[in-house]
Amino acid sequence: MADHEYGKMDIHEQEKTYHGFLKLGRISLYICLGILVFLAVFNS
């Protein structure tokens, strides 16, 4: 069995994926808010 040392794993790719996920969530939120504002302004 391989020796495991806590804190030695390279997590660069995981961090990059996580930040991409947060960015996608933020963009989705802005789009939804934009649609809601559009519908409220034009009373569709």
SEDRENTI-188054 format. One record per residue: residue number from 1; residue in one letter; x, y, z of N, C-alpha, C, CB in turn; chain. Coordinates in nm, 2 decimals, decimal comma. Glycine has a CB too. Example, Ala and Ser with C-alpha at 12.3 -4.5 7.8 and 13.67 -1.06 7.14 Angstrom:
2
<pos = 1 | code = A | n.X = 1,32 | n.Y = -0,57 | n.Z = 0,78 | ca.X = 1,23 | ca.Y = -0,45 | ca.Z = 0,78 | c.X = 1,32 | c.Y = -0,33 | c.Z = 0,78 | cb.X = 1,13 | cb.Y = -0,45 | cb.Z = 0,90 | unit = A>
<pos = 2 | code = S | n.X = 1,28 | n.Y = -0,22 | n.Z = 0,71 | ca.X = 1,37 | ca.Y = -0,11 | ca.Z = 0,71 | c.X = 1,29 | c.Y = 0,00 | c.Z = 0,79 | cb.X = 1,41 | cb.Y = -0,06 | cb.Z = 0,57 | unit = A>
//
This chain:
44
<pos = 1 | code = M | n.X = 0,08 | n.Y = -0,12 | n.Z = 0,00 | ca.X = 0,00 | ca.Y = 0,00 | ca.Z = 0,00 | c.X = 0,09 | c.Y = 0,12 | c.Z = 0,00 | cb.X = -0,10 | cb.Y = 0,00 | cb.Z = 0,12 | unit = A>
<pos = 2 | code = A | n.X = 0,05 | n.Y = 0,22 | n.Z = -0,08 | ca.X = 0,13 | ca.Y = 0,35 | ca.Z = -0,09 | c.X = 0,12 | c.Y = 0,43 | c.Z = 0,04 | cb.X = 0,08 | cb.Y = 0,43 | cb.Z = -0,21 | unit = A>
<pos = 3 | code = D | n.X = 0,23 | n.Y = 0,50 | n.Z = 0,07 | ca.X = 0,23 | ca.Y = 0,58 | ca.Z = 0,19 | c.X = 0,15 | c.Y = 0,71 | c.Z = 0,15 | cb.X = 0,37 | cb.Y = 0,62 | cb.Z = 0,23 | unit = A>
<pos = 4 | code = H | n.X = 0,07 | n.Y = 0,76 | n.Z = 0,25 | ca.X = -0,01 | ca.Y = 0,88 | ca.Z = 0,23 | c.X = 0,04 | c.Y = 0,98 | c.Z = 0,33 | cb.X = -0,16 | cb.Y = 0,85 | cb.Z = 0,24 | unit = A>
<pos = 5 | code = E | n.X = 0,07 | n.Y = 1,10 | n.Z = 0,27 | ca.X = 0,11 | ca.Y = 1,21 | ca.Z = 0,36 | c.X = 0,01 | c.Y = 1,32 | c.Z = 0,34 | cb.X = 0,26 | cb.Y = 1,26 | cb.Z = 0,33 | unit = A>
<pos = 6 | code = Y | n.X = -0,05 | n.Y = 1,36 | n.Z = 0,45 | ca.X = -0,16 | ca.Y = 1,46 | ca.Z = 0,45 | c.X = -0,11 | c.Y = 1,59 | c.Z = 0,40 | cb.X = -0,22 | cb.Y = 1,48 | cb.Z = 0,59 | unit = A>
<pos = 7 | code = G | n.X = -0,18 | n.Y = 1,65 | n.Z = 0,30 | ca.X = -0,15 | ca.Y = 1,78 | ca.Z = 0,24 | c.X = -0,05 | c.Y = 1,78 | c.Z = 0,13 | cb.X = -0,09 | cb.Y = 1,87 | cb.Z = 0,35 | unit = A>
<pos = 8 | code = K | n.X = -0,01 | n.Y = 1,66 | n.Z = 0,08 | ca.X = 0,09 | ca.Y = 1,65 | ca.Z = -0,03 | c.X = 0,03 | c.Y = 1,64 | c.Z = -0,17 | cb.X = 0,18 | cb.Y = 1,54 | cb.Z = 0,00 | unit = A>
<pos = 9 | code = M | n.X = -0,10 | n.Y = 1,62 | n.Z = -0,18 | ca.X = -0,16 | ca.Y = 1,59 | ca.Z = -0,31 | c.X = -0,17 | c.Y = 1,72 | c.Z = -0,38 | cb.X = -0,30 | cb.Y = 1,53 | cb.Z = -0,29 | unit = A>
<pos = 10 | code = D | n.X = -0,15 | n.Y = 1,72 | n.Z = -0,52 | ca.X = -0,17 | ca.Y = 1,83 | ca.Z = -0,60 | c.X = -0,31 | c.Y = 1,85 | c.Z = -0,63 | cb.X = -0,08 | cb.Y = 1,82 | cb.Z = -0,73 | unit = A>
<pos = 11 | code = I | n.X = -0,37 | n.Y = 1,96 | n.Z = -0,59 | ca.X = -0,52 | ca.Y = 1,98 | ca.Z = -0,61 | c.X = -0,55 | c.Y = 2,10 | c.Z = -0,71 | cb.X = -0,59 | cb.Y = 2,00 | cb.Z = -0,48 | unit = A>
<pos = 12 | code = H | n.X = -0,45 | n.Y = 2,13 | n.Z = -0,79 | ca.X = -0,46 | ca.Y = 2,24 | ca.Z = -0,88 | c.X = -0,58 | c.Y = 2,22 | c.Z = -0,97 | cb.X = -0,34 | cb.Y = 2,26 | cb.Z = -0,96 | unit = A>
<pos = 13 | code = E | n.X = -0,60 | n.Y = 2,10 | n.Z = -1,03 | ca.X = -0,71 | ca.Y = 2,08 | ca.Z = -1,12 | c.X = -0,84 | c.Y = 2,08 | c.Z = -1,05 | cb.X = -0,69 | cb.Y = 1,94 | cb.Z = -1,19 | unit = A>
<pos = 14 | code = Q | n.X = -0,85 | n.Y = 2,03 | n.Z = -0,93 | ca.X = -0,98 | ca.Y = 2,03 | ca.Z = -0,86 | c.X = -1,02 | c.Y = 2,18 | c.Z = -0,82 | cb.X = -0,96 | cb.Y = 1,95 | cb.Z = -0,73 | unit = A>
<pos = 15 | code = E | n.X = -0,92 | n.Y = 2,26 | n.Z = -0,79 | ca.X = -0,95 | ca.Y = 2,40 | ca.Z = -0,76 | c.X = -1,00 | c.Y = 2,47 | c.Z = -0,88 | cb.X = -0,82 | cb.Y = 2,47 | cb.Z = -0,70 | unit = A>
<pos = 16 | code = K | n.X = -0,93 | n.Y = 2,44 | n.Z = -1,00 | ca.X = -0,97 | ca.Y = 2,50 | ca.Z = -1,13 | c.X = -1,12 | c.Y = 2,46 | c.Z = -1,16 | cb.X = -0,87 | cb.Y = 2,46 | cb.Z = -1,24 | unit = A>
<pos = 17 | code = T | n.X = -1,15 | n.Y = 2,34 | n.Z = -1,14 | ca.X = -1,29 | ca.Y = 2,29 | ca.Z = -1,17 | c.X = -1,39 | c.Y = 2,36 | c.Z = -1,08 | cb.X = -1,29 | cb.Y = 2,14 | cb.Z = -1,16 | unit = A>
<pos = 18 | code = Y | n.X = -1,35 | n.Y = 2,37 | n.Z = -0,95 | ca.X = -1,44 | ca.Y = 2,43 | ca.Z = -0,85 | c.X = -1,47 | c.Y = 2,57 | c.Z = -0,89 | cb.X = -1,38 | cb.Y = 2,42 | cb.Z = -0,71 | unit = A>
<pos = 19 | code = H | n.X = -1,36 | n.Y = 2,65 | n.Z = -0,92 | ca.X = -1,38 | ca.Y = 2,79 | ca.Z = -0,96 | c.X = -1,46 | c.Y = 2,80 | c.Z = -1,08 | cb.X = -1,24 | cb.Y = 2,86 | cb.Z = -0,97 | unit = A>
<pos = 20 | code = G | n.X = -1,44 | n.Y = 2,71 | n.Z = -1,18 | ca.X = -1,53 | ca.Y = 2,71 | ca.Z = -1,30 | c.X = -1,67 | c.Y = 2,69 | c.Z = -1,27 | cb.X = -1,48 | cb.Y = 2,61 | cb.Z = -1,40 | unit = A>
<pos = 21 | code = F | n.X = -1,70 | n.Y = 2,60 | n.Z = -1,18 | ca.X = -1,84 | ca.Y = 2,57 | ca.Z = -1,13 | c.X = -1,90 | c.Y = 2,69 | c.Z = -1,07 | cb.X = -1,84 | cb.Y = 2,45 | cb.Z = -1,04 | unit = A>
<pos = 22 | code = L | n.X = -1,82 | n.Y = 2,76 | n.Z = -0,98 | ca.X = -1,88 | ca.Y = 2,88 | ca.Z = -0,92 | c.X = -1,90 | c.Y = 2,99 | c.Z = -1,02 | cb.X = -1,78 | cb.Y = 2,93 | cb.Z = -0,82 | unit = A>
<pos = 23 | code = K | n.X = -1,82 | n.Y = 3,00 | n.Z = -1,12 | ca.X = -1,84 | ca.Y = 3,10 | ca.Z = -1,23 | c.X = -1,96 | c.Y = 3,07 | c.Z = -1,31 | cb.X = -1,71 | cb.Y = 3,11 | cb.Z = -1,32 | unit = A>
<pos = 24 | code = L | n.X = -1,98 | n.Y = 2,94 | n.Z = -1,34 | ca.X = -2,10 | ca.Y = 2,90 | ca.Z = -1,41 | c.X = -2,23 | c.Y = 2,94 | c.Z = -1,33 | cb.X = -2,10 | cb.Y = 2,75 | cb.Z = -1,45 | unit = A>
<pos = 25 | code = G | n.X = -2,22 | n.Y = 2,91 | n.Z = -1,20 | ca.X = -2,34 | ca.Y = 2,94 | ca.Z = -1,11 | c.X = -2,37 | c.Y = 3,09 | c.Z = -1,11 | cb.X = -2,31 | cb.Y = 2,89 | cb.Z = -0,98 | unit = A>
<pos = 26 | code = R | n.X = -2,26 | n.Y = 3,17 | n.Z = -1,10 | ca.X = -2,28 | ca.Y = 3,31 | ca.Z = -1,10 | c.X = -2,34 | c.Y = 3,37 | c.Z = -1,23 | cb.X = -2,14 | cb.Y = 3,38 | cb.Z = -1,07 | unit = A>
<pos = 27 | code = I | n.X = -2,29 | n.Y = 3,31 | n.Z = -1,34 | ca.X = -2,35 | ca.Y = 3,36 | ca.Z = -1,47 | c.X = -2,49 | c.Y = 3,32 | c.Z = -1,48 | cb.X = -2,26 | cb.Y = 3,30 | cb.Z = -1,59 | unit = A>
<pos = 28 | code = S | n.X = -2,52 | n.Y = 3,19 | n.Z = -1,44 | ca.X = -2,66 | ca.Y = 3,15 | ca.Z = -1,44 | c.X = -2,75 | c.Y = 3,24 | c.Z = -1,36 | cb.X = -2,67 | cb.Y = 3,00 | cb.Z = -1,40 | unit = A>
<pos = 29 | code = L | n.X = -2,70 | n.Y = 3,27 | n.Z = -1,24 | ca.X = -2,78 | ca.Y = 3,36 | ca.Z = -1,15 | c.X = -2,81 | c.Y = 3,50 | c.Z = -1,22 | cb.X = -2,71 | cb.Y = 3,39 | cb.Z = -1,02 | unit = A>
<pos = 30 | code = Y | n.X = -2,71 | n.Y = 3,55 | n.Z = -1,29 | ca.X = -2,73 | ca.Y = 3,68 | ca.Z = -1,35 | c.X = -2,83 | c.Y = 3,67 | c.Z = -1,47 | cb.X = -2,59 | cb.Y = 3,74 | cb.Z = -1,40 | unit = A>
<pos = 31 | code = I | n.X = -2,82 | n.Y = 3,56 | n.Z = -1,54 | ca.X = -2,91 | ca.Y = 3,54 | ca.Z = -1,65 | c.X = -3,06 | c.Y = 3,53 | c.Z = -1,60 | cb.X = -2,88 | cb.Y = 3,42 | cb.Z = -1,73 | unit = A>
<pos = 32 | code = C | n.X = -3,08 | n.Y = 3,45 | n.Z = -1,49 | ca.X = -3,21 | ca.Y = 3,44 | ca.Z = -1,44 | c.X = -3,26 | c.Y = 3,57 | c.Z = -1,38 | cb.X = -3,21 | cb.Y = 3,34 | cb.Z = -1,32 | unit = A>
<pos = 33 | code = L | n.X = -3,18 | n.Y = 3,65 | n.Z = -1,32 | ca.X = -3,22 | ca.Y = 3,78 | ca.Z = -1,27 | c.X = -3,25 | c.Y = 3,87 | c.Z = -1,38 | cb.X = -3,11 | cb.Y = 3,84 | cb.Z = -1,18 | unit = A>
<pos = 34 | code = G | n.X = -3,17 | n.Y = 3,87 | n.Z = -1,49 | ca.X = -3,20 | ca.Y = 3,95 | ca.Z = -1,60 | c.X = -3,34 | c.Y = 3,92 | c.Z = -1,67 | cb.X = -3,09 | cb.Y = 3,93 | cb.Z = -1,71 | unit = A>
<pos = 35 | code = I | n.X = -3,37 | n.Y = 3,79 | n.Z = -1,68 | ca.X = -3,50 | ca.Y = 3,75 | ca.Z = -1,73 | c.X = -3,61 | c.Y = 3,80 | c.Z = -1,64 | cb.X = -3,50 | cb.Y = 3,59 | cb.Z = -1,75 | unit = A>
<pos = 36 | code = L | n.X = -3,59 | n.Y = 3,78 | n.Z = -1,51 | ca.X = -3,70 | ca.Y = 3,83 | ca.Z = -1,42 | c.X = -3,72 | c.Y = 3,98 | c.Z = -1,43 | cb.X = -3,66 | cb.Y = 3,79 | cb.Z = -1,28 | unit = A>
<pos = 37 | code = V | n.X = -3,61 | n.Y = 4,05 | n.Z = -1,44 | ca.X = -3,63 | ca.Y = 4,20 | ca.Z = -1,45 | c.X = -3,69 | c.Y = 4,23 | c.Z = -1,59 | cb.X = -3,49 | cb.Y = 4,27 | cb.Z = -1,44 | unit = A>
<pos = 38 | code = F | n.X = -3,65 | n.Y = 4,17 | n.Z = -1,69 | ca.X = -3,72 | ca.Y = 4,19 | ca.Z = -1,82 | c.X = -3,87 | c.Y = 4,16 | c.Z = -1,82 | cb.X = -3,65 | cb.Y = 4,10 | cb.Z = -1,93 | unit = A>
<pos = 39 | code = L | n.X = -3,91 | n.Y = 4,05 | n.Z = -1,76 | ca.X = -4,05 | ca.Y = 4,02 | ca.Z = -1,75 | c.X = -4,12 | c.Y = 4,12 | c.Z = -1,66 | cb.X = -4,07 | cb.Y = 3,88 | cb.Z = -1,69 | unit = A>
<pos = 40 | code = A | n.X = -4,06 | n.Y = 4,17 | n.Z = -1,55 | ca.X = -4,12 | ca.Y = 4,27 | ca.Z = -1,47 | c.X = -4,14 | c.Y = 4,40 | c.Z = -1,54 | cb.X = -4,04 | cb.Y = 4,28 | cb.Z = -1,34 | unit = A>
<pos = 41 | code = V | n.X = -4,04 | n.Y = 4,44 | n.Z = -1,61 | ca.X = -4,05 | ca.Y = 4,57 | ca.Z = -1,68 | c.X = -4,15 | c.Y = 4,57 | c.Z = -1,79 | cb.X = -3,91 | cb.Y = 4,61 | cb.Z = -1,73 | unit = A>
<pos = 42 | code = F | n.X = -4,15 | n.Y = 4,46 | n.Z = -1,87 | ca.X = -4,24 | ca.Y = 4,46 | ca.Z = -1,99 | c.X = -4,37 | c.Y = 4,39 | c.Z = -1,96 | cb.X = -4,18 | cb.Y = 4,39 | cb.Z = -2,10 | unit = A>
<pos = 43 | code = N | n.X = -4,40 | n.Y = 4,35 | n.Z = -1,83 | ca.X = -4,52 | ca.Y = 4,29 | ca.Z = -1,79 | c.X = -4,58 | c.Y = 4,18 | c.Z = -1,88 | cb.X = -4,63 | cb.Y = 4,40 | cb.Z = -1,77 | unit = A>
<pos = 44 | code = S | n.X = -4,49 | n.Y = 4,09 | n.Z = -1,91 | ca.X = -4,53 | ca.Y = 3,98 | ca.Z = -2,01 | c.X = -4,61 | c.Y = 3,88 | c.Z = -1,94 | cb.X = -4,41 | cb.Y = 3,92 | cb.Z = -2,07 | unit = A>
//
